[in-house]
């Protein structure tokens, strides 16, 4: 007769552990090549209390959205962790918070995330010395 050491994991808790492992595996990483990494301030203009997107913003959106084809769309309002690494050719790039906003807006517009308010963790990084401008985006369920 075999002796069991420890206690069996209750079925409900076991499912919780399985679900946690599935969440850890549900991540999507994509690299987007852009001609120029754009700052939010250079993509909009203000007229009084209204903010308008420029043609440069529309072009930037198209450039990025065309490379997001095939990236899974998260349609549920679940908590997300997003990591963005800006791999830049040189140091002529805007502040990290200003270059991030257009990316989050595009992810939402494209349907890759339902709403940017569901992002509970945001990791940002700028790196320099690359041969081309690349934005690496990772979306992961928390």
N, C-alpha and C positions, 0 to 999 in steps of 0.2 A: 504494500500500500504506500503510495507516494504522499508525502506531506507537503502541503502548500504553505509557503512562507508569505506573509503579508495578506492583504485583503484584496478581493476582486474589485475591479473598478466598476462602479455602477454603470448601467447601460447609458443613462442620460449623460453622465460625466464623460464616458467614453466617446459618445457622439460629439460632445463639446470639444474634446481633444482632437478628434478627426476633423471637425470643422475648422479648428484653429490651424491645423497643418494644411488644409486646403487653401485657407486664406493666405498663408505664407507663400504658397506656390502661385497664387493669382497675382501676377505682376506683369506689367508690360513695359518694355523699354524700347524706345525708338530714337534714332539719330536723324535729325533734320538739318540739311545743309541750306544755308542762307547766304546771300550775297553780302548782307550787312546785318548785324544784330542791332535792332532798332529799340530806341527808348520811347516810352509812352508819350513823353512831352513832344517828341518830334513827329508823332503820328496823329496828334489832335491839335485843334486850335479852339480857343475860347472866345465867345462873343457874349459878354455880359455873364449871365448865369448859365448859359448853355455851352455844352462841349460838342464839337463836331469832329468826326473822323475825316482825315485827309485821304487823298487818292493813294498816297504812300502807305497808309494803314491798310487800305483795301488790297493793294498789291502784296503787302507783307503777309496778310491773311491768306491770300491765294497761294503764295509761295510755300507757306507752311502747311496749309490744309491739303494740298495736293500730295504731300509726303506722308500724311497721316492716314491715307486710304489703307484699309486692311487692319488698322489698329482697333482692337475690340472697344466697343462702346459700353460704358457702365451706365445703365439706365435706372438703377436703384439709387435712392438717397442713402448711401452707406458711407461710413467714415473712410477717408482715403489719406494715404501718405504720398506726397509727390516730391520727387527729387529732380532738380534741373541743374545740369552742368553746362555752362556756356564755354565752349572751347573756341577761343578767339585767336585770330591771326595776330592782332596787336592790342595795345592797351587803350586804343581810342574807342572805348565802349562806355555807355552810360552807367549810372549807378545801378547796382544789382536789383534794387527794388523796382526801379523804373523800367528795366528791360524784362522783368518777370511778368508784369501785369498784362502786356499783350499776349504772352504765351498762355496764361491762364484763361484769358478771354477767348482765345482761339480754341483751346481744348473744350470749353463749354459750347461755343458756337458750333463746333464740329460734332458735338455729341459724344466726345470721348469721356466726358464727365457730365453729370446732369446739371450740377451747379457748383461753382467754385467755393460756396460756403460749406460744402461737405469735406473740404480739405482740412484735416485736423493737425497735420504735420507737413511742413514745407521746408525742404533742405535745398539750399542754393549755393552754387559755387561758380567762380570764374577762373578759368585757366588760360594761359597765354602761350603763344609761340607755335600755333598750329598752322598748317599750310592753307587751310580754309576755315571759314566760320561754320561751326557745327553746334547745334543745341541738342543735348542728350536729355531725354525726358523719360522718367520712370514713374509709373502710376501703380500703386499697390494698395490693396484693401488692408485696413487695419483690423 
